[in-house]
Amino acid sequence: MSKRVYAWELSDSDSEGDSECNVNPKQTYTKVTEKDSNILHVPEIAKTSVNHGTLSNAIVVLEDDEEDAKDLLKPPNRTEPSTPSPGKKRRTREEVDADRAKAEERKAERERAKQEREKKKEEKRLEQQERKEAAERLKSYRPENYVKCLTVRIHPVLLQDGNSDVLTETLAELEWKSCIEPHSLTHSITWTRPLPQENSEDGEVEDEQVLMVISLYEFMDVVTSVKQILQGNSSRHKESSSLLTALTDHLKTHTGSVVTMLVMGSSQHRKRGSWYHSHGDLRSQLGMEDVDIEEVLVYLQLYKSVCVHFLYNWKEVADQVCSYTKALSKRPFKAMSECTELGFCVDGSWAAGARVERDGKGLAAVWSRQLQQLNRVSPAVATAVTSAYPSPQLLLQAYEKLDSEKERRGLLADLTVKGMVKERRVGPEFSARIYRILTTENPQLVLD
């Protein structure tokens, strides 16, 4: 079988901007005989050369007909629409709407999941913020920090004494806030503290503790007024008992106020819950016996809820003010840290102990409560024991497996107590106590 070989040379001499190839109209061909091995040998083409270049860019076509070869080399018509694939089926409108609905549903699901994540993230942020605020609030309530929030208010009348600067200098050295302003009770020292942070309103509240600082001669006026009242002749002495009248009016308007009277300039002091005098100044000046003076003090304490302290000078007054200020600074933190419930009482109205269900739920709490009834056993120590031995029976079985008495006593010593600032061991002392409790047969044994 013979075929004709057409060879076109593509010229490289034309400009690069031409969009079509330069085809030499002179075609050379030769007859090629197809061998049995189906391999075509064209030795003449490899040696052929033309004036415009080599035949390395030649296109060789094997065809029976010249016209068919020319048609084959024509570029395809790109404007003709491609025939759709016979395997692809056109979707109906219902299928398109169903796919669109599914896509919208998936999009809505993603939006809901995103909103849920954002909500959880916001809740977590708020929770962290609340914990941070609670920690800061607890830190601000510590005595060393809360004392800086208290303000010591001093009545201007007290500054008329030339030695009163001892009090103001002492407060300034301690860097405590103080101010000079009149109060409802003359000759008094009071304290103000800021409102709790839970309240939305800003401001200060006056503490119920009040110190009334008077001299010995002013106290003589109070004693005389009280004696007049006890004798039933108070109307005649109403004008001269200005301090007692001011004290009474203050107690009427401030029902929760606790007044302590500091009598300054006296040689009398308190000793073992009573008072005594070394020189008898008060008794000689008032012309009263000790029983009469005790009667006045009892009247002030029972009817006015006023305690009387006898001090020597302003230095002792300043010490007394500092003691009250420190005590007031400890009150908020102590109130927050104290547990109002008793350790051996359960929550709620059921007073029979830890509740145990029929399925045994609650027995671990009973075992932990039993351990906490012992002295110096914290919940963390009890948890360490109950975690290792969930029931007393398991602990007794562990004791039976040991050979010596020493090993039984120290069985719980190496248990780690967690949940504290620094991890520690239970210790041999507590381990020995637990062993004695569970194994002793003496009902009169003193555990601690």
C-alpha positions in Angstrom: 0.0 0.0 0.0 1.5 3.4 -1.0 0.7 6.8 0.5 1.8 10.3 -0.4 3.7 12.4 2.1 3.0 16.2 2.2 5.6 18.4 3.8 5.0 22.1 4.5 7.9 24.2 5.7 7.1 26.9 8.3 9.3 29.9 7.7 11.0 31.6 10.7 12.0 34.7 8.6 8.6 36.5 8.9 7.8 38.9 11.7 6.5 37.7 15.1 3.4 39.7 14.8 1.9 37.6 12.0 -1.0 35.6 13.3 -0.8 32.9 10.5 2.1 30.7 9.6 3.9 31.3 6.3 3.3 28.1 4.3 5.4 27.4 1.3 3.2 26.7 -1.7 5.8 24.4 -3.2 5.1 21.0 -1.6 7.4 18.2 -2.0 6.4 14.7 -1.4 7.5 11.2 -2.1 5.8 7.9 -2.2 6.2 5.9 1.0 5.6 2.2 1.1 4.0 0.8 4.3 6.0 -2.2 5.4 4.7 -5.1 7.3 6.1 -3.7 10.5 3.9 -0.6 10.1 6.9 1.7 10.2 7.1 4.4 7.6 10.5 5.4 6.4 10.9 8.8 4.8 14.6 9.3 4.2 14.2 11.9 1.5 12.4 14.4 3.8 15.1 14.4 6.4 17.6 15.5 3.8 15.5 18.1 2.1 16.2 21.7 2.6 14.7 24.9 1.3 15.9 28.4 0.9 13.9 29.8 3.9 15.1 27.4 6.5 15.5 23.8 7.4 12.8 21.2 7.5 12.9 20.9 11.2 9.6 22.8 11.4 7.9 20.7 8.7 4.5 19.1 9.0 4.2 15.7 7.6 0.8 14.2 6.7 0.2 10.8 5.5 -3.0 10.7 3.4 -4.3 9.0 0.3 -5.8 12.1 -1.1 -4.3 15.6 -1.3 -7.6 17.4 -0.7 -8.2 15.4 2.4 -4.8 16.3 3.7 -5.4 20.0 3.2 -8.8 19.8 5.0 -7.1 18.1 7.9 -4.6 20.9 8.3 -7.3 23.6 8.5 -7.7 25.1 12.1 -10.9 24.2 13.8 -13.8 26.7 13.7 -13.9 28.0 17.3 -17.2 29.9 16.8 -19.2 26.7 16.4 -20.9 25.7 19.7 -19.6 22.6 21.3 -21.9 19.6 21.4 -23.2 18.9 24.9 -22.0 15.7 26.5 -24.4 12.9 25.9 -24.0 11.7 29.6 -25.0 15.1 31.2 -28.7 15.5 32.0 -30.3 18.9 32.3 -31.7 19.6 35.8 -35.4 20.5 36.3 -36.5 23.6 38.1 -37.7 21.5 41.1 -34.2 20.1 41.5 -32.6 23.5 41.2 -35.0 24.9 43.8 -34.3 22.0 46.1 -30.5 22.4 45.8 -30.9 26.2 46.5 -33.0 25.5 49.6 -30.5 23.0 50.9 -27.7 25.6 50.3 -29.7 28.2 52.2 -30.4 25.8 55.0 -26.7 24.9 55.3 -25.9 28.6 55.3 -28.5 29.3 58.0 -27.0 26.4 60.0 -23.6 27.9 59.8 -24.9 31.2 60.9 -26.6 29.6 63.9 -23.5 27.7 64.8 -21.5 31.0 64.5 -23.9 32.8 66.7 -23.8 30.0 69.3 -20.0 30.2 69.3 -20.1 33.9 69.7 -22.6 33.6 72.5 -20.5 31.0 74.4 -17.5 33.2 73.8 -19.3 36.2 75.2 -20.5 34.2 78.2 -17.0 33.0 78.9 -15.7 36.5 78.7 -18.3 37.8 81.1 -17.6 35.0 83.5 -13.9 35.7 83.4 -14.6 39.4 83.9 -16.9 38.6 86.9 -14.2 36.4 88.4 -11.6 39.1 87.9 -13.9 41.7 89.5 -14.6 39.4 92.4 -10.9 38.8 92.9 -10.2 42.5 92.8 -13.1 43.3 95.1 -11.8 40.6 97.6 -8.3 42.1 97.3 -9.6 45.6 98.0 -11.4 44.3 101.1 -8.2 43.0 102.7 -7.3 45.0 105.8 -4.1 46.5 104.5 -6.0 47.8 101.4 -9.4 48.6 103.0 -7.8 50.8 105.7 -6.8 53.2 103.0 -10.5 53.7 102.1 -11.6 54.7 105.6 -11.7 58.4 106.5 -11.2 59.5 110.1 -13.5 62.5 110.7 -12.5 64.8 113.6 -14.8 67.3 115.2 -13.3 70.9 115.1 -13.9 71.3 118.8 -11.2 68.8 119.6 -8.6 70.9 117.8 -9.1 73.7 120.4 -6.8 71.7 122.6 -3.2 72.5 121.9 -2.0 68.9 122.2 -4.5 67.5 119.7 -1.9 67.7 116.9 -0.6 64.4 118.2 -3.6 62.7 116.8 -3.4 64.4 113.4 0.3 63.8 113.1 -0.1 60.1 113.9 -2.7 59.7 111.2 -0.5 61.5 108.7 2.4 59.2 109.5 0.3 56.1 108.9 -0.9 57.7 105.6 -4.6 57.3 106.6 -7.2 59.7 105.3 -8.6 62.2 107.8 -10.7 65.4 107.7 -11.9 68.1 110.0 -15.6 68.6 109.9 -18.5 69.0 112.3 -20.7 66.1 113.2 -24.1 65.6 114.8 -22.3 64.8 118.1 -19.8 67.3 119.5 -16.4 66.3 120.7 -16.6 63.1 118.6 -14.4 61.1 116.1 -16.2 59.1 113.5 -15.3 57.0 110.4 -16.7 57.0 106.9 -16.3 54.2 104.3 -17.2 54.0 100.7 -20.3 52.2 99.6 -19.8 48.6 98.4 -18.9 48.1 94.8 -22.1 46.2 94.2 -24.1 49.4 94.6 -24.5 51.5 91.5 -24.5 54.7 93.5 -21.3 56.4 94.6 -20.8 57.9 98.0 -19.8 57.2 101.5 -21.6 55.8 104.5 -20.8 56.6 108.2 -19.8 53.8 110.4 -21.7 53.2 113.6 -18.6 53.4 115.8 -18.2 56.8 117.5 -15.6 58.0 119.9 -16.5 60.9 122.2 -13.3 62.6 123.5 -13.9 64.8 126.6 -11.8 66.2 129.4 -12.1 65.3 133.0 -13.9 68.5 133.8 -16.4 67.9 131.0 -17.0 64.4 132.3 -17.7 66.0 135.7 -20.5 67.9 134.1 -21.9 64.6 132.6 -21.6 62.9 136.1 -23.5 65.7 137.8 -26.2 65.6 135.1 -26.6 61.8 135.6 -26.8 62.2 139.3 -29.6 64.8 138.9 -31.5 62.4 136.7 -31.1 59.5 139.1 -32.3 61.8 141.9 -35.3 62.8 139.9 -34.4 66.4 139.6 -33.3 66.6 135.9 -35.3 69.7 135.0 -33.2 72.0 137.2 -29.9 70.8 135.6 -31.2 70.7 132.0 -29.3 73.9 130.9 -25.9 72.9 132.3 -25.8 69.3 130.9 -25.0 70.2 127.3 -22.8 67.2 126.6 -25.3 64.7 128.0 -28.1 66.3 126.0 -26.1 66.2 122.8 -25.3 62.5 123.5 -29.0 61.7 124.0 -30.1 63.5 120.9 -27.5 61.7 118.8 -28.5 58.3 120.1 -32.1 59.1 119.3 -31.4 60.0 115.7 -28.7 57.4 115.2 -30.3 54.3 116.7 -27.5 51.9 115.5 -24.7 54.1 116.8 -22.2 52.7 119.3 -20.6 55.5 121.4 -17.5 55.1 123.4 -16.6 57.9 125.8 -12.9 58.7 126.3 -12.2 60.7 129.4 -8.8 62.4 129.0 -6.6 64.0 131.6 -7.4 61.7 134.4 -5.0 59.6 136.5 -7.6 56.8 136.6 -7.2 53.8 134.4 -9.0 50.5 133.8 -7.6 47.4 135.4 -9.1 43.9 135.2 -12.5 45.2 134.0 -12.9 47.8 136.8 -11.4 51.2 137.3 -9.3 52.6 140.1 -7.6 55.9 140.9 -4.2 56.6 142.3 -4.6 60.0 143.7 -8.4 60.3 144.2 -8.7 63.3 142.0 -12.1 62.4 140.6 -13.6 61.4 143.9 -12.3 64.5 145.7 -13.4 66.9 142.9 -16.9 65.4 142.6 -17.4 64.8 146.3 -18.7 61.3 145.5 -17.8 57.9 146.7 -16.7 55.1 144.5 -20.2 53.6 144.6 -21.7 56.8 143.2 -19.2 57.0 140.4 -19.8 53.3 139.5 -23.5 54.1 139.6 -23.0 56.8 136.9 -21.0 54.4 134.7 -23.6 51.7 135.0 -26.3 54.2 134.0 -24.4 55.3 130.9 -23.8 51.7 129.9 -27.3 50.4 130.5 -29.5 53.3 129.4 -27.3 54.9 126.8 -25.1 51.9 125.7 -22.0 54.1 126.3 -18.8 52.7 127.6 -16.3 55.0 129.4 -12.5 54.7 129.2 -10.2 56.8 131.2 -7.1 57.9 129.4 -4.1 60.0 130.4 -3.2 62.2 127.4 -3.6 62.6 123.6 -1.1 60.0 122.9 -3.4 57.4 124.4 -6.3 58.9 122.5 -4.3 58.5 119.3 -3.6 54.9 120.1 -7.2 54.3 120.8 -8.2 55.8 117.4 -5.7 53.7 115.6 -7.0 50.5 117.3 -10.5 51.3 116.2 -9.4 52.1 112.7 -7.6 48.8 112.3 -10.5 46.9 113.7 -12.9 48.6 111.3 -10.6 47.8 108.3 -10.7 44.0 109.2 -14.5 43.8 109.4 -15.4 43.5 105.6 -12.8 40.9 104.8 -13.7 38.9 107.9 -17.4 39.0 107.0 -16.7 37.7 103.5 -14.3 35.0 104.6 -16.3 33.7 107.5 -18.6 30.7 106.9 -22.0 31.3 108.4 -22.8 27.6 108.5 -21.4 25.1 111.0 -19.0 22.6 109.6 -21.0 19.6 110.9 -24.4 20.8 109.7 -25.8 20.0 106.3 -27.3 22.4 103.8 -31.0 22.8 103.9 -33.6 21.8 106.5 -32.7 18.1 106.7 -30.6 17.7 109.8 -29.9 14.0 109.8 -26.6 14.2 108.0 -25.6 13.8 104.4 -28.4 12.4 102.2 -27.9 8.9 100.9 -30.0 7.6 98.0 -31.1 4.0 97.5 -28.5 3.4 94.9 -25.7 4.4 97.4 -25.2 7.9 96.0 -24.1 10.1 98.9 -22.1 7.5 100.9 -18.8 9.2 99.8 -20.1 12.5 101.3 -20.9 10.7 104.6 -17.4 9.2 104.7 -15.9 12.7 104.0 -18.1 14.3 106.7 -17.0 11.7 109.2 -13.4 12.6 108.6 -14.0 16.3 108.8 -15.5 15.9 112.3 -12.1 15.3 113.6 -10.0 18.2 114.9 -7.7 19.9 112.4 -9.1 18.0 109.4 -9.8 20.2 106.4 -12.0 19.3 103.4 -8.9 18.9 101.3 -7.4 16.4 103.7 -10.7 14.4 103.8 -10.8 14.5 100.0 -7.3 13.0 99.8 -8.3 10.1 102.0 -11.7 9.4 100.3 -10.1 9.6 96.9 -7.6 6.8 97.8 -10.1 4.8 99.8 -13.7 5.6 98.8 -15.2 3.8 101.8 -14.1 2.9 105.4 -14.4 -0.8 104.5 -11.7 -0.5 101.8 -9.4 1.2 104.2 -9.9 -1.6 106.8 -9.1 -4.1 104.1 -5.9 -2.2 103.3 -5.0 -2.3 107.0 -5.5 -6.1 107.1 -3.1 -6.6 104.2 -0.2 -5.0 106.1 1.9 -7.0 108.4 3.2 -4.6 111.0 1.5 -2.1 113.3 3.9 0.6 112.1 2.9 0.2 108.5 -0.7 0.4 109.3 -0.2 3.6 111.3 1.7 5.2 108.4 -0.6 4.0 105.6 -2.1 7.4 104.9 1.0 9.5 105.6 2.1 9.8 102.0 -1.2 10.8 100.5 -1.0 14.1 98.6 -3.3 16.9 99.7 -4.4 18.9 96.6 -6.4 22.1 96.2 -4.1 24.2 98.4 -1.5 26.9 97.6 1.3 24.4 98.1 0.8 20.6 97.9 1.6 18.7 101.0 1.3 15.2 102.5 -1.4 14.1 104.9 1.3 13.3 107.5 2.0 10.5 110.0 0.0 12.2 112.8 -3.3 12.3 111.0 -2.7 8.8 109.6 -2.2 7.4 113.1 -5.4 9.1 114.3 -7.4 7.6 111.5 -6.0 4.2 112.3 -6.9 4.5 116.0 -10.4 5.6 115.1 -11.1 2.6 112.9 -9.4 -0.1 114.9 -9.8 0.8 118.6 -12.1 -1.1 120.9 -11.8 1.4 123.8 -14.9 3.8 123.9 -13.1 6.1 126.3 -10.1 6.7 124.0 -9.1 10.3 123.6 -8.5 10.9 119.9 -6.8 14.3 120.2 
